[in-house]
Amino acid sequence: MAKDTIVWGVLGTAKINDKVVVPMHAAAACTVKGIASRTAGKAQAAATKYGLSTAYDSYEALLADPEIDAVYIPLPNHLHMEWAIRCVEAGKHVLCEKPIGLNAEQAERLIDARDRTGRYIQEAFMVRTHPQWIKVRSLVEEGAVGDLMAVTGAFTFYNVNPHDIRNNVEIGGGGLLDIGCYPITTSRFVTGREPTRVAAFINRDPSFGVDRLGSVLMDFDGIHATFFYSTQIHNYQRMQFHGTKGRIEVEIPFNAPNDRPTRLLLSQRTSTGVNEERWLELPVCDQYAIAATVFSEAILSGNRQAIPLEDARANMNVMDAILQSAQSGAEVFIREI
């Protein structure tokens, strides 16, 4: 009898589990069996909180469980590559929080591990399977804004907590890896292209050393995409796609709500030269549940996953170029992969 459900384990008790674990447990083709921590008490508290049957007192104990098919990794950034490799070597598929690694070289090592073990590894960019982003891409492809010319975006929040891992440069903290990666992946997704060059400015926190503000220009072979990100500005996020005949604005592009519809503003120039605007609503959904379902179904069917590791490597490649540009003060041409 064919298997119809992927049994999941969660590697770590990170705060993001509050958004992910319950929707994943309820999602189609998924069930979450248990959660692991290096501390038994933390694992048990998390298992109780999320209604899971099993608490593992070590990461190794979870990987040794033969009932676990796939592992969700919400660990700090510097641990992503190591534990993703350990998971696939233990025979488990992996859905790993973004960023998939600290740089493109680490993404390349994960591709090698995937090919060697035959297990899937996917970066958990939940936005990429959200219906609102699939709709944005289809609207652009259908010519709703004419010829796409420019993309603009922003993603910011305010966090100066010295104990927050996102403010620890030694373990992969900083704004680009945490939130700057979102305008990059969505720009790549909607344009269907890879940027050929980038230019960037970055401001670093004098105490933490992490990048707290970045401004980026990406050239997608004639389509210009600009965005800024910050970990020390009031909360804000928006993405816009500007064409010769119109504009699409994504109201809540990244932290999409799961309790109300998401909305896209479509502005189009009429034959009389007047801009007509209308809001398009997408049905209520949970983007974490969708991401888990799509990945689980790919495992069950053996089909190509929604976000292959080659895509994650390409996104890391852009981030590497952004850091290089900010350091050198010059534009950087992105190498071919």
PyMOL commands that set and color helices and strands:
alter all, ss='L'
color gray80, all
select helices_A, chain A and resi 17-26+40-50+59-63+77-89+104-117+126-129+131-141+165-167+169-171+175-191+287-301+309-328
alter helices_A, ss='H'
color red, helices_A
select strands_A, chain A and resi 6-11+30-36+54-56+70-73+93-96+121-123+148-158+197-204+211-220+223-230+232-243+246-250+262-269+275-282+332-333
alter strands_A, ss='S'
color yellow, strands_A
deselect
rebuild
show_as cartoon
